[in-house]
Amino acid sequence: MKNIIITIIFCVTYHIVMAQSNVPAIKNNNTLHYICKLHGQTRTLTLTTEMTSDTLVLNLETRGVKSSIRTMPEAVKSGTELSFNQGENAPILVLKPTETFFMISQSAYQDLLKNNQFVYNNTTYVLDKSDEKNPVVIDGKALNTLHVVAQIDNTELWILENPDFPLLCKVDKNPLGINFTLTEIVGQ
């Protein structure tokens, strides 16, 4: 009888925790909607994921600008730089093998989990363990994110707790003047 009660308590607790967890899977043909603040202007931005075995393509659309940003597989795995390209340079932009777009690399994410920090664009980002500030909310639920702060300029990033696709859900205080917040994920 004692084992049955313990099992029931465990199952109920597990379901409560899982119901509160909000880590969407990012997969092929998801559409990610963002609100961007660019040098004092507000824009909507849409990214549609296109995943193949060798490349991640984010099809970008904002204010009539359409571009395909290609992230190389080695960058998805172990990139060290974030591209802030706004899709205005070319209809198809292939990033350097070290650059990611709207995400950090899987190895940077693992460094964050292991060491509570990671280095990107020669900047150290440290995990903020205090209460979540400005969580990213979609459909009334806060996403499970890791909040990090740059040690050189106080840029803040909220990174989706997803080791396969550590998506940037929010950027604030970016010295480049490019801040954005994820507002919707379509096609989960």
N, C-alpha and C positions, 0 to 999 in steps of 0.2 A: 504494500500500500504506500509506503514511504517513497519508493522508487517511482510510482505512478504520479504522485503529487509533485515530486521534483521534476519529472519529465513534463508535466503540464505547465509548471511555472517556467521552465526553460523555453518551451514552445511559445507561450504567451509573450515572454520577454523578447524572444527572437523576432516575432511578428511585429511587436511595437517598435523595436529598433529599425527593422527593415522598412516599415511604413514611414518612418521619419527620414530615412536615407533618401537623398535625391541626387543621384549621380547618373545622369542620362548617358547612354551609350551613343557615341558619335560614330555614325557609319555612313556608307555610301548613299548619296542623294539626300542627306539631311540639308535643310536650309536653316542657316543661323542668321537671325536678325539682330542687329546692333544699332544703338544710338551713339553717334560719334560727335565729339566736340573737337573741332579742328580750328585752332587759332581764333577762337571766339565765335565760330559758326557751328550750328547744329545740323548734322546730316544723318540720314538713315543709311545703313550699309547692309547689304545682304551678301552672305557667302554661301555657296552651295558646294558641298563636298563631293568630290569625284575621286574615289580610291581605286587604285589598281595595285597589282602585286609589286610594281616597281616605283610608283610615284603617287604623291598626294597632290591633287589639284584643288584649289579653292577658287571657284568662279565668283568673282567680285562684281557687284553692281551697286553704284551709288551715283545719284544725280546724273543719269545718262551715261556715265562712264562704265564700260564693261571690260573686264580683263580677266585672264586666267593666270593665277599665280601657282607655279609648279614648285613644290618642295621635293628635293631629292631624297631618296630613301635613307642615305647616310645622314642627312640632316635631321630627319624624323627620329632616327636612332640616337645620334650623338652631336647634333648641332650645338653651336655655342653663340650664335648671334640671332637677333630678332630683326626682321625686315619690317620697316614701317612704310613701305611703298604703298601708295594710294591708288595703284592701278592706272596711273596716267601716262606712264612711259611707253607702254607697248600693249597690244591686245593679248599677247602671250609673254609672260615674264618667267624665265627660269631662274630661280634663286641659286646662289652659290651653294656648294655642298655643305657649307657650315651654317646656312641661314634657314630659319623657320619663319612662318607667317601665322600670326594669331594663335600660336602655341609655343611651348618650350619643348625641347627634345625629351625623349624618354630617359636618356641618361641624366639630364639636368633634374628631371623629376625624381629619379632615384636618389641623386645626391641630396635633394631637398628632404626626402624622407629619412635618409640615413644620417645626414649631418646638420639638418635644420637650416641649410643654406645651399645656394648654388651660385655659379658665376655665369653670367651671360653678358655679351657685349663688354667684356672686361669690367663688369660691375658685379659686386657681390650683393645678392638678395638674401635677406635673413627672414626666417619664418617668424611671424608675429603671433605669439602664443596667447596674447590677451584676448578678451572677448571680441568676437567678430564685429568689425566695424563695417557698416554699409554692405551687408551681405547682398549677393545677387539673387533676386527673387524672380521666378518664372511660374506663372499660373498659381500664384499665392504660396508657393513653396520656395524656401531658401535652398539654393544649390549647395552641395557639399564642396566647398572650395578651401584652398590653402591660401592664406593671406601673407604676402611677403612685402618687405620694404627694402628698397635700395639703400645701401649704406653711404652712397656718395651724394645723392640728390633727393632722397625721400620719395622717389617714384614708388607707387603702390601697385601691386598686381594681385588679382584674385585668380587662382589657377584651379580648374576643375580637378577633383580628386579622381583622375582616370589615368592609370599608368600607360595605357595604350595611346591615348590622345589627350595629353595635358593642355587642354584648351584654355586660352586666356579669356576669362569671362568678364573681367573688368580691369581697366588701367586708369589710374588717377595720378595727378601731379607729375605727369610726364613733361620733362623740360623741352621736348620737341613740340609741345602744344597739341599732341594727339592723344586724347583720352576717349575711351569707349566703354560701353556697358552692353552685355548680352541681354536681350529682352525676350527672345523667343527661339525655340528649337522646333522645327517642323519636320515630321517624318521619322520620329524616334521609334 
